[in-house]
Amino acid sequence: MESCSAVGKEEEKLSKKYKAFREHTEASLEDTLKHLSSLREELSKVDNESQLTSTQLEILGDISKKVDNIVSQVAGEHKDMHGALSKIGKSIDRNFVQDNTGVSQPRVFVGEKSSALNEVLCQHFFRQGRLEIGESLVKEADLSIDETKKLPFTELNFILDACRQRCLDHALRY
C-alpha cells in the first residue's frame, strides 16, 4: 500500500503542476493576444506607403520582446512538466519491484507443463521463421506437432524470404 501512496503523491504533484501550468499558459496567451491586438491597432494606423514612426517601431520591438518572453516561459514550464512526469515513472520503478523468481525455479515446468512450454517455444520459432530450431526442439523434446500447425508458418516464411530477395511472384500467388 505504501507503494501506491508514493506513486499517488508524485501524481498529485504532477497534477498541481499541470493545473498551475495550464492557468499560467492561459493567462500568458491572453496577455499575448492583448499585445498582438495593440500591435494590430498601431499598424492599422499606418498607411501602406508610409514608414513606421520611431514610436511605432519601439512599440513593435517591446511587443516582440514580451511575446518572446512569454513563449520562453511557457516552453520552460512545459519542460518542467516532462521532468515531473518522468518522476512518476521512476517512482513506479522504485516502488514496484518485479518478482521473477517463479521463472527461475526448476520445478515450475515439470511434466505436462514442460511439454506445453516446449510446444509454445516451437510455435514461436516457427512464427519467427526459425524452422530449423523449431524442428530441432520438436525432436529433442519428443513432441508431436501436427504438420498443419507448421505449414502456414513455413509458407509465410518462404514468401517473406522471397520478398527479401525482391521476388514478389510467390506473394502475389498467395
C-alpha positions in Angstrom: 0.0 0.0 0.0 2.9 2.3 0.6 4.0 1.9 -3.0 0.6 3.1 -4.2 0.7 6.1 -1.9 4.2 7.0 -3.0 3.2 7.0 -6.7 0.0 8.8 -5.7 2.0 11.6 -4.2 4.0 12.0 -7.3 0.8 12.0 -9.3 -0.7 14.7 -7.1 2.5 16.9 -7.5 2.2 16.5 -11.3 -1.5 17.3 -11.2 -0.9 20.5 -9.2 2.0 21.5 -11.6 -0.2 20.8 -14.6 -3.1 22.9 -13.2 -0.7 25.8 -12.5 0.9 25.4 -15.9 -2.5 25.4 -17.6 -3.6 28.6 -15.7 -0.3 30.4 -16.4 -0.4 29.4 -20.0 -4.0 30.6 -20.5 -3.1 33.9 -18.8 0.1 34.2 -21.0 -1.9 33.5 -24.1 -4.5 36.1 -23.2 -1.6 38.6 -22.5 0.0 37.7 -25.8 -3.3 38.3 -27.6 -3.7 41.7 -26.0 -0.2 42.7 -27.1 -0.8 41.5 -30.6 -4.2 43.3 -30.7 -2.5 46.6 -29.7 0.2 45.9 -32.3 -2.6 45.4 -34.9 -4.2 48.7 -33.9 -0.8 50.5 -34.2 -0.2 49.0 -37.6 -3.7 49.8 -38.9 -2.9 53.5 -38.3 -0.1 53.3 -40.7 -0.6 53.9 -44.4 0.7 51.2 -46.7 3.0 53.7 -48.4 4.3 55.5 -45.3 7.1 54.3 -42.9 6.7 53.4 -39.3 7.5 56.1 -36.8 10.2 55.6 -34.2 7.4 55.3 -31.5 5.7 52.6 -33.5 9.0 50.8 -34.1 9.6 51.0 -30.3 6.2 49.6 -29.6 6.7 46.8 -32.1 10.1 45.9 -30.5 8.6 45.9 -27.0 5.7 43.7 -28.0 8.0 41.3 -29.8 10.2 41.0 -26.7 7.1 40.4 -24.5 5.9 37.7 -26.8 9.3 36.1 -26.9 9.5 36.2 -23.1 6.1 34.6 -22.8 6.9 31.9 -25.3 10.2 31.0 -23.4 8.4 30.9 -20.1 5.7 28.5 -21.4 8.5 26.4 -23.0 10.4 26.2 -19.7 7.3 25.3 -17.8 6.5 22.7 -20.4 10.0 21.2 -19.9 9.4 21.1 -16.1 6.2 19.1 -16.7 8.2 16.5 -18.5 10.6 16.2 -15.5 7.6 15.8 -13.1 6.1 13.2 -15.4 9.4 11.2 -15.5 9.4 11.2 -11.7 6.2 9.2 -11.7 7.8 6.6 -13.9 10.9 6.5 -11.6 8.6 6.2 -8.6 6.8 3.3 -10.1 10.1 1.6 -10.9 11.3 2.2 -7.4 8.2 1.1 -5.6 7.0 -1.8 -7.7 9.8 -4.4 -7.9 9.3 -7.2 -10.4 9.4 -10.7 -8.9 10.9 -13.0 -11.5 11.8 -15.8 -9.0 9.0 -18.1 -10.3 10.6 -18.2 -13.7 13.9 -19.5 -12.4 12.5 -22.3 -10.2 13.4 -25.6 -11.9 10.2 -27.4 -10.8 7.8 -24.9 -12.4 7.8 -26.5 -15.8 7.8 -30.3 -15.0 5.8 -33.0 -16.6 2.8 -31.8 -18.7 3.9 -28.2 -18.2 7.3 -28.9 -19.7 5.6 -30.3 -22.8 3.4 -27.2 -23.1 6.3 -24.9 -22.7 8.3 -26.7 -25.4 5.3 -26.6 -27.7 4.9 -22.8 -27.2 8.6 -22.3 -27.9 8.4 -24.4 -31.1 5.4 -22.3 -32.3 7.4 -19.1 -31.5 10.4 -20.4 -33.6 8.1 -21.4 -36.5 6.4 -17.9 -36.4 9.8 -16.2 -36.5 11.0 -18.3 -39.4 13.5 -20.2 -37.3 12.2 -23.5 -38.7 15.4 -25.4 -38.1 15.5 -24.5 -34.4 11.8 -25.4 -34.1 12.3 -28.8 -35.7 15.3 -29.5 -33.6 13.3 -28.7 -30.4 10.5 -31.0 -31.6 13.0 -33.8 -32.0 14.8 -33.2 -28.7 11.7 -32.7 -26.6 10.0 -35.7 -28.3 7.0 -33.5 -29.3 4.3 -34.4 -31.8 3.3 -31.2 -33.5 0.8 -31.6 -36.3 2.1 -30.6 -39.8 -0.9 -28.4 -40.3 0.3 -26.2 -37.5 3.7 -25.8 -39.1 2.6 -25.4 -42.8 1.2 -21.8 -42.6 4.4 -20.6 -41.0 6.6 -22.4 -43.4 4.7 -21.0 -46.4 4.7 -17.4 -45.0 8.3 -17.5 -44.2 9.1 -18.8 -47.7 7.1 -15.9 -49.1 8.9 -13.5 -46.8 12.3 -14.8 -47.8 11.3 -14.4 -51.5 10.2 -10.8 -50.9 13.5 -10.0 -49.2 15.1 -11.2 -52.4 12.8 -8.9 -54.4 10.8 -11.8 -55.9 7.2 -11.0 -55.4 5.7 -13.8 -57.5 5.1 -16.0 -54.5 3.5 -13.2 -52.6 1.2 -12.4 -55.4 0.2 -16.0 -55.9 -0.6 -16.3 -52.2 
